[in-house]
């Protein structure tokens, strides 16, 4: 079976299933398969590795831009960093009116934007490039490796939960523990004791809905984009396996190049827009934590 697969290549379904698998390990760093939809006994090691590495690269780029900042005419890189910083600061001013809070929230939002952008940008690399390199390192022809952390729901929900924790901290910091507790049971329907359970339930639903939608939106867009790239890669794969200039398969190669180029160009807009949307929702949710009902 292995020899047959090596000669003829995997089928389309097998190819996509392989690329949708994560490198999963338990907390003893042993390779283990996921048994349930929610399985806290393991983690996606590839998503953790690439998200940490890309986060470090993003922070290094921002540090490099700040380190090389001059008062004269800025270079291209410094100008790009200054434009991003000014853009984030202007958005923060429109949402968060507390200047002290913006000293922390603005850099946080800028870091979120850059981090998610570089994670999303991994989708522009050839689908098989890094997985094949990983297979060469491990020597395992069936080794799994997904390199787009934001196409992993555990990553995006982890980011949105982190934003939720920031919002909870600012709720307590701005309103005080007592003030926030009072808001939880009196908003949005009023302070009558009969309405306290309903108000509290609505507040919890709001927090959960915002957190889940925050992470699901980013995951859904990046997962769909990754899947489209896999389908485009299949066109080129079929052309390579069945190459014949006189057959219809030849046009699959042409379609592979055209579709891949068009989708990659369009995807640049998607990865930037998704990073911006996640950043803006972060600012909006933190800004809501400053508002008293």
C-alpha positions as CSV (number, residue, x, y, z in Angstrom):
1,X,0.0,0.0,0.0
2,X,2.8,2.4,0.9
3,X,4.7,1.6,-2.3
4,X,1.5,2.1,-4.3
5,X,0.9,5.5,-2.6
6,X,4.5,6.5,-3.3
7,X,4.1,5.7,-7.0
8,X,0.7,7.1,-7.7
9,X,0.5,9.8,-4.9
10,X,-2.2,10.3,-2.4
11,X,-5.8,10.8,-3.5
12,X,-7.3,14.3,-3.2
13,X,-9.2,13.5,0.0
14,X,-6.1,11.9,1.6
15,X,-4.0,14.9,0.6
16,X,-6.4,17.3,2.2
17,X,-6.9,15.2,5.3
18,X,-3.1,14.9,5.8
19,X,-2.7,18.7,5.6
20,X,-5.5,19.3,8.0
21,X,-3.9,17.2,10.7
22,X,-1.9,18.9,13.4
23,X,1.3,17.6,15.1
24,X,-0.4,16.7,18.3
25,X,1.5,15.8,21.5
26,X,0.5,15.2,25.1
27,X,2.2,16.9,28.0
28,X,4.9,14.2,28.0
29,X,5.7,15.3,24.4
30,X,4.6,12.0,23.0
31,X,2.8,11.9,19.7
32,X,-0.9,11.1,20.4
33,X,-4.1,11.3,18.2
34,X,-7.0,13.4,19.3
35,X,-9.9,11.2,20.5
36,X,-12.6,13.8,21.1
37,X,-13.6,17.1,19.7
38,X,-12.5,18.8,22.9
39,X,-9.4,17.0,24.3
40,X,-7.4,18.8,27.0
41,X,-5.0,15.9,27.3
42,X,-3.0,17.1,24.3
43,X,-2.0,20.2,22.4
44,X,-1.2,21.1,18.8
45,X,2.6,21.4,19.0
46,X,2.9,22.9,15.5
47,X,0.5,25.8,16.3
48,X,2.3,26.5,19.6
49,X,5.7,26.5,17.9
50,X,4.8,28.7,15.0
51,X,2.7,31.2,17.0
52,X,5.5,31.6,19.6
53,X,8.2,32.0,16.9
54,X,6.1,34.4,14.9
55,X,5.2,36.4,18.0
56,X,8.9,36.7,18.8
57,X,9.6,37.8,15.2
58,X,6.8,40.4,15.3
59,X,8.0,41.9,18.7
60,X,11.6,41.9,17.3
61,X,10.5,43.9,14.2
62,X,8.7,46.4,16.4
63,X,11.7,46.7,18.7
64,X,14.0,47.1,15.7
65,X,11.7,49.9,14.4
66,X,11.8,51.7,17.8
67,X,15.5,51.2,18.2
68,X,16.4,52.7,14.8
69,X,13.9,55.6,15.1
70,X,15.5,59.0,14.3
71,X,14.2,62.5,14.5
72,X,15.1,63.1,10.8
73,X,13.6,61.8,7.7
74,X,12.5,58.2,8.5
75,X,13.5,55.3,6.3
76,X,10.9,53.0,4.8
77,X,10.9,50.5,7.6
78,X,10.7,53.2,10.3
79,X,7.9,55.0,8.4
80,X,5.9,51.7,8.1
81,X,6.2,51.2,11.9
82,X,5.3,54.8,12.6
83,X,2.2,54.6,10.3
84,X,1.0,51.4,12.1
85,X,1.6,52.9,15.5
86,X,-0.2,56.1,14.6
87,X,-3.1,54.2,13.1
88,X,-3.5,52.0,16.2
89,X,-3.2,55.1,18.5
90,X,-5.9,57.0,16.6
91,X,-8.2,54.0,16.7
92,X,-7.6,53.7,20.4
93,X,-8.3,57.4,21.1
94,X,-11.7,57.0,19.4
95,X,-12.7,54.1,21.6
96,X,-10.8,54.4,24.9
97,X,-10.9,57.9,26.4
98,X,-8.8,57.1,29.4
99,X,-5.3,58.3,28.6
100,X,-3.7,56.1,31.3
101,X,-5.4,53.0,29.9
102,X,-4.2,53.8,26.4
103,X,-0.6,53.6,27.5
104,X,-1.1,49.9,27.9
105,X,-3.9,49.1,25.5
106,X,-2.4,50.9,22.4
107,X,0.9,48.8,22.5
108,X,-1.2,45.7,23.2
109,X,-3.4,46.4,20.2
110,X,-0.4,47.1,18.0
111,X,1.2,43.8,19.1
112,X,-2.0,41.9,18.4
113,X,-2.2,43.4,14.9
114,X,1.4,42.6,14.0
115,X,1.3,39.1,15.6
116,X,-1.9,38.1,13.8
117,X,-0.8,39.5,10.5
118,X,2.5,37.5,10.5
119,X,0.6,34.4,11.6
120,X,-1.9,34.9,8.8
121,X,0.9,35.6,6.3
122,X,2.1,32.0,6.7
123,X,-0.8,31.1,4.5
124,X,1.0,32.7,1.5
125,X,3.8,30.1,1.7
126,X,3.5,27.1,-0.7
127,X,1.2,24.6,1.0
128,X,3.8,21.7,0.9
129,X,7.0,23.7,1.5
130,X,7.4,23.5,5.3
131,X,5.5,20.2,5.8
132,X,7.9,18.5,3.3
133,X,10.9,20.2,5.0
134,X,9.5,18.8,8.4
135,X,9.2,15.4,6.9
136,X,12.8,15.6,5.7
137,X,13.9,16.5,9.2
138,X,12.0,13.8,11.0
139,X,12.4,11.2,8.3
140,X,8.7,10.3,8.6
141,X,6.7,10.5,5.3
142,X,3.5,10.8,7.3
143,X,4.7,13.5,9.7
144,X,2.0,16.2,10.3
145,X,2.8,20.0,10.2
146,X,0.4,22.9,9.9
147,X,2.1,26.3,9.8
148,X,-0.9,28.7,9.9
149,X,-1.6,29.1,13.7
150,X,-4.7,31.2,13.1
151,X,-6.3,28.4,11.1
152,X,-6.3,26.5,14.4
153,X,-9.4,27.1,16.5
154,X,-7.4,26.5,19.8
155,X,-5.1,29.4,18.8
156,X,-7.8,31.9,17.9
157,X,-9.9,31.1,21.0
158,X,-6.8,31.4,23.1
159,X,-6.3,34.9,21.8
160,X,-9.9,35.8,22.3
161,X,-9.9,34.4,25.9
162,X,-6.8,36.5,26.6
163,X,-8.7,39.6,25.4
164,X,-11.6,38.6,27.7
165,X,-9.2,38.4,30.7
166,X,-7.9,41.9,29.8
167,X,-11.5,43.2,29.7
168,X,-12.3,41.6,33.1
169,X,-9.2,43.2,34.6
170,X,-10.2,46.6,33.3
171,X,-13.8,46.2,34.5
172,X,-12.5,45.7,38.1
173,X,-9.8,48.4,37.7
174,X,-12.1,51.1,36.4
175,X,-15.3,50.3,38.2
176,X,-14.0,48.6,41.3
177,X,-15.0,45.1,42.3
178,X,-18.2,46.3,44.0
179,X,-19.2,48.6,41.1
180,X,-18.7,45.9,38.5
181,X,-20.6,43.3,40.6
182,X,-23.4,45.9,40.9
183,X,-23.4,46.3,37.1
184,X,-23.5,42.6,36.5
185,X,-26.9,42.3,38.3
186,X,-28.4,45.7,37.3
187,X,-27.6,46.0,33.6
188,X,-29.2,46.1,31.1
189,X,-32.8,45.8,32.4
190,X,-32.6,47.7,35.6
191,X,-31.9,47.5,39.3
192,X,-35.1,45.7,40.5
193,X,-34.1,42.6,42.6
194,X,-36.4,40.5,40.5
195,X,-34.3,41.3,37.4
196,X,-31.0,40.5,39.0
197,X,-30.8,36.9,37.8
198,X,-31.9,37.9,34.2
199,X,-29.3,40.7,34.1
200,X,-26.6,38.4,35.4
201,X,-27.4,35.8,32.8
202,X,-27.5,38.3,30.0
203,X,-24.1,39.7,31.0
204,X,-22.6,36.2,31.1
205,X,-24.1,35.4,27.7
206,X,-22.6,38.6,26.3
207,X,-19.1,37.8,27.5
208,X,-19.3,34.3,26.2
209,X,-20.8,35.4,22.8
210,X,-18.2,38.1,22.3
211,X,-15.3,35.8,23.1
212,X,-16.5,32.9,21.0
213,X,-17.3,35.1,18.0
214,X,-14.1,37.0,18.3
215,X,-12.0,33.8,17.9
216,X,-14.4,32.0,15.5
217,X,-14.4,34.9,13.0
218,X,-10.6,34.8,12.6
219,X,-10.4,31.0,12.6
220,X,-13.2,30.6,10.0
221,X,-11.6,33.1,7.5
222,X,-8.1,31.7,7.8
223,X,-9.3,28.0,7.7
224,X,-11.3,28.7,4.5
225,X,-8.3,30.5,2.9
226,X,-6.0,27.6,3.8
227,X,-8.4,25.1,2.3
228,X,-8.7,27.0,-0.9
229,X,-4.9,27.0,-1.2
230,X,-4.9,23.2,-0.7
231,X,-7.5,22.8,-3.5
232,X,-5.4,25.0,-5.8
233,X,-2.3,22.9,-4.9
234,X,-4.2,19.8,-5.9
235,X,-4.7,21.2,-9.4
236,X,-0.9,21.5,-9.8
237,X,-0.5,18.1,-8.3
238,X,-2.8,16.4,-10.7
239,X,-1.1,18.2,-13.6
240,X,2.3,17.0,-12.4
241,X,1.2,13.4,-11.8
242,X,-0.6,13.1,-15.2
243,X,1.5,15.5,-17.3
244,X,0.6,15.3,-21.0
245,X,0.6,18.5,-23.1
246,X,-2.1,17.1,-25.3
247,X,-4.5,16.1,-22.5
248,X,-7.0,18.2,-20.5
249,X,-4.7,17.8,-17.5
250,X,-2.4,20.3,-19.1
251,X,-4.9,23.1,-18.4
252,X,-4.9,22.2,-14.7
253,X,-1.3,23.4,-14.6
254,X,-2.3,26.6,-16.2
255,X,-5.2,27.0,-13.9
256,X,-3.0,26.2,-10.9
257,X,-0.7,29.1,-11.7
258,X,-3.5,31.6,-12.5
259,X,-5.7,30.6,-9.6
260,X,-2.8,30.5,-7.1
261,X,-1.6,33.9,-8.2
262,X,-5.0,35.5,-8.0
263,X,-5.9,34.0,-4.7
264,X,-2.6,34.9,-3.2
265,X,-3.0,38.5,-4.2
266,X,-6.6,38.6,-2.9
267,X,-5.5,36.8,0.3
268,X,-3.0,39.6,1.1
269,X,-6.1,41.8,1.7
270,X,-7.8,39.1,3.8
271,X,-4.9,38.5,6.1
272,X,-4.5,42.3,6.7
273,X,-8.2,42.8,7.1
274,X,-8.6,40.0,9.6
275,X,-5.7,41.3,11.7
276,X,-7.2,44.7,11.7
277,X,-10.7,43.4,12.6
278,X,-9.3,41.4,15.5
279,X,-7.4,44.4,16.7
280,X,-10.4,46.7,16.5
281,X,-12.6,44.3,18.3
282,X,-10.0,44.1,21.0
283,X,-10.1,47.9,21.4
284,X,-13.9,47.9,21.3
285,X,-14.2,45.3,24.0
286,X,-11.7,46.9,26.3
287,X,-13.4,50.2,25.7
288,X,-16.7,48.7,26.7
289,X,-15.0,47.6,29.9
290,X,-14.4,51.3,30.7
291,X,-18.1,52.3,30.1
292,X,-20.5,52.3,33.1
293,X,-24.1,51.3,32.5
